[in-house]
Amino acid sequence: MTTVEFRTPDALAEAERWTAHNYHPLPVVVAEAEGAWVTDVDGRRYLDMLAGYSALNFGHRHPDLVAAAHAQLDRLTLTSRAFVHDQFATFCRSLAELCGKDLVLPMNTGAEAVETAIKVARKWGYQVKGVPDGQAEIIVADGNFHGRTTTIVSFSTDPEARADFGPYTPGFVVVPYGDAEALAAAITPNTVAVLVEPIQGEGGVLIPAAGYFTRVREVCTEQNVLLIADEIQSGLGRTGKTFAIEHEGVVPDMYVLGKALGGGIVPVSAVAANRDVLGVLKPGEHGSTFGGNALACAVGSAVLDLLGTGEFQDRSARLGAHLQAGLEGLIGKGLVAVRCRGLWAGVDIDPALMTGRQACERLAERGVLAKDTHGSTIRLAPPLVVTEADLDHAVAQLAAVLAS
Ligand SMILES: Cc1ncc(COP(=O)(O)O)c(C=O)c1O
């Protein structure tokens, strides 16, 4: 069937008619995009202050990434892992080097990478740490978001994400986020890993107090427990460093990456760890048909080249400070709190004024796209190619929404 061209109301109604209602999108139908800006089917332009939940860190259609994708499309797209293709080693080596780890295992979506980390940690627990069969425990944080599979929602503390999807996978222990002593107290001889987001994105860009990860690292090392950092949303330049956990100078045993790794073009995720951890997997024990495909590796390698320059991390730090100053100026003028790290902000609107959803709807009417999280909190995560003038525009529109 050929694509029918719709204007916004028809396109929204048609999408609503033919899809499961597992999302509640803003009423915007995007047709084109470049850099930090998108254009809808009616020709209206919007500043993208969400960047695909950080999947578009390098902006829409970054020329280097599009060129890499085009070139690869003309040569080879997929072999499956039954054979090796010529893009595989370059991507895996570059990613391992970026992470400072021996090995990587590429997958597609973030949730698959988290599942991979869980499987590897359990196997490591049985084979290396000596945990009795079937007893492995993984500690996670209250308010976590690691994806949508049945195992991952088993340890979600968000009733919306979890309810009616049981029976749940056992083996997870939930502790308060940001409380290293509670985490230390929850460790038993059967604990194989701590799985944690360096900053909780879905939670509302919650940044734990300085010292938290240093202490978590210490405890994990003392107790022979793997520290797994889910950097799917926080990593790859978003916070002004390559990894958010770097702000504390902490190195986890395993990185879990996704989103921006595919440059907003293809789904690419991965875990990275040293040989003593990732080496526990043997042929046949884990995999994915599309994981590490040639197109994904070509785009992923181009992403790693961009990250290798350090330019995006620097932009994020510099422009993030600018965004933070602008947003903090609105505290007391409709905002009650702002949490910022690099180009990533959690913005708490006075709940007496409006919900986060209402704020995002009004921002969209003013040509700025953002996303609410819980209650009256909204999240801002523009592409790292955004300009200072763009950020000023976004803050001005937010000020207008708060004043309306
Ligand atoms: C921290 C974190 N982990 C995992 C995921 C899941 O990634 P995906 O939606 O690609 O499965 C997300 C997605 O928002 C995330 O933010």
The ligand as a MOL file (V3000), in Angstrom:
LIG
                    3D

  0  0  0     0  0            999 V3000
M  V30 BEGIN CTAB
M  V30 COUNTS 16 16 0 0 0
M  V30 BEGIN ATOM
M  V30 1 C 17.9640 3.9630 31.4730 0
M  V30 2 C 17.2180 3.1800 30.4310 0
M  V30 3 N 17.4200 1.8690 30.3360 0
M  V30 4 C 16.7870 1.1210 29.4050 0
M  V30 5 C 15.8890 1.6880 28.5250 0
M  V30 6 C 15.1870 0.8380 27.5080 0
M  V30 7 O 15.6200 1.1030 26.2250 0
M  V30 8 P 14.7200 0.6800 24.9600 0
M  V30 9 O 13.4880 1.5130 24.9690 0
M  V30 10 O 15.5970 0.9270 23.7590 0
M  V30 11 O 14.4110 -0.7930 25.1400 0
M  V30 12 C 15.6480 3.0650 28.6000 0
M  V30 13 C 14.6720 3.7090 27.6920 0
M  V30 14 O 14.1510 4.7720 27.9300 0
M  V30 15 C 16.3260 3.8330 29.5780 0
M  V30 16 O 16.1280 5.1490 29.6910 0
M  V30 END ATOM
M  V30 BEGIN BOND
M  V30 1 1 1 2
M  V30 2 1 2 3
M  V30 3 2 2 15
M  V30 4 2 3 4
M  V30 5 1 4 5
M  V30 6 1 5 6
M  V30 7 2 5 12
M  V30 8 1 6 7
M  V30 9 1 7 8
M  V30 10 2 8 9
M  V30 11 1 8 10
M  V30 12 1 8 11
M  V30 13 1 12 13
M  V30 14 1 12 15
M  V30 15 2 13 14
M  V30 16 1 15 16
M  V30 END BOND
M  V30 END CTAB
M  END
